[in-house]
């Protein structure tokens, strides 16, 4: 039977559960807002934080980070040859992030003060989690490069949450803009790439006959440099200078993905990891095209299409693929994709295409609402099944 005791049995159980709840809750709010905005005669709901910025903050700092913390608090000790963390090292992280999520969604339509408390709760949970992981890095003397890269990204993420808090208290929109750019290019992208760089060749080597792992550590350095330069140029609104950076970035990621791609067919759970990663070079190509277009037209012609190729295509697809693999393996179940994950992954590919196409549709909000509904439909069975697994004992009856 489901129980709170089971949720607290391992870092990934609690944090994945928190993230799974907000996968639906955050998008349910956004879908409602889009529907009210797009339906003729309906009243656009008032929010104490501009709705678009609230949506961006929720997705970057409330939806994906619980999964990230759950994964890192589980694998950091294993990467470094240390013992698993005690409950006191991860329970405050989950509680802080969960309280932040709930209070933020409740406060959006009611109270700026509640939003401030929510962001401070998120920052508290984030601080605790980052300190736990950094303490492991210090004990490891930064020998594990992948852990050091993820740790650096979490520190940037802490800065992003702090900047959003600064915006709430000082009402300086530049702080808000910086928070969103940091969330994309200094938090999520480096962590996703770092984990894929370490884990995907390892996964492929276990199930594809004759696969040769390729994980050069030097690749992390140019990725980080390009990500930070892109973030800085966007923050400075120097869009005309993005295309050379993004073209180099596109070449780097395309070469890496080509180099690690399995030449023989693997199981579905492996294939979705690599198929989802295809959205990374697609998104970078769209960023480069948009920048070149801006050079000649002074117009951001593609709008938010490149960002959503990244958010829904890359982040969303790999969320389903990677979390499913961890959930299956750490619950004593076979490493199989399963129909809820297949359904979520397949429908997300349609959702990202709809969201990209929405930028060119005459009724932007309506098509955004359709894409948001698609997200909810895609994730609902996956979230329900995953939440049940996190709150129940392992299938093999082992602890954890």
ZIKAUR-V44172 format. One record per backbone hydrogen bond with DSSP energy under -0.5 kcal/mol. NH is the residue of the N-H (numbers start at 1). CO is the residue of the C=O. If there is no record, write none. Layout:
nh co
NH CO
NH CO
This chain:
nh co
3 391
7 3
8 4
9 6
10 7
14 7
14 10
15 11
16 12
17 13
18 14
19 15
20 16
21 17
22 18
23 19
24 20
24 21
25 21
26 22
27 22
28 24
29 25
30 26
31 27
32 28
33 29
34 30
35 31
36 32
37 33
38 34
39 35
42 39
44 42
48 108
54 50
55 51
56 52
57 53
58 54
59 55
60 56
61 57
62 57
62 58
63 58
64 59
67 63
67 64
68 64
69 65
70 66
71 67
72 68
73 69
74 70
74 71
75 71
76 72
78 74
79 75
80 76
81 78
82 77
89 86
90 87
91 87
94 90
95 91
96 92
97 93
98 94
99 95
100 96
101 97
102 98
103 99
104 100
105 101
106 102
107 103
108 104
109 106
110 107
111 107
115 111
116 112
117 113
118 114
119 115
120 116
121 117
122 118
123 119
124 120
125 121
126 122
127 123
128 124
129 125
130 126
131 127
132 128
133 129
134 130
135 131
136 132
137 133
138 134
139 135
140 136
141 137
141 138
142 137
143 140
145 143
148 144
149 145
150 146
151 147
152 148
153 149
154 150
155 151
156 152
157 153
158 154
159 155
160 156
161 157
162 158
163 159
164 160
165 161
166 162
167 163
168 164
169 165
170 166
171 167
173 171
175 172
176 172
177 173
178 174
179 175
180 176
181 177
182 178
183 179
184 180
185 181
186 182
187 182
188 183
189 184
191 187
192 188
193 189
194 190
195 191
196 192
197 193
198 194
199 195
200 196
201 196
202 198
203 199
204 200
205 201
206 202
206 203
207 203
207 204
208 204
209 207
211 208
213 211
219 216
220 217
221 218
222 218
223 219
224 220
225 221
226 222
227 223
228 224
229 225
230 226
231 227
232 228
233 229
234 230
235 231
236 232
237 234
238 233
239 237
241 238
242 239
245 241
246 242
247 243
248 244
249 245
250 246
251 247
252 248
253 249
254 250
255 251
256 252
257 253
258 254
259 255
260 256
261 257
270 267
271 267
272 268
273 270
274 270
275 271
276 272
277 273
278 274
278 275
279 276
280 277
281 277
282 278
283 279
284 280
285 281
286 282
287 283
288 284
289 285
290 286
291 287
292 288
293 289
294 290
295 291
296 292
297 293
298 294
301 299
303 300
305 302
308 304
309 305
310 306
311 307
312 308
313 308
314 309
315 310
316 311
317 312
317 313
318 314
319 315
320 316
321 317
322 318
323 318
323 319
324 320
325 321
326 322
327 323
328 324
329 325
330 326
331 327
331 328
332 329
333 328
336 334
341 337
342 338
343 339
344 340
345 341
346 342
347 343
348 344
349 345
350 346
351 347
352 348
353 349
354 350
355 351
356 352
357 353
358 354
359 355
359 356
360 357
361 358
364 362
367 363
368 364
369 365
370 366
371 367
372 368
373 369
374 370
375 371
376 372
377 373
378 374
379 375
380 376
381 377
382 378
383 379
384 380
385 381
386 382
387 383
388 384
389 385
390 386
391 387
392 389
394 398
395 331
397 394
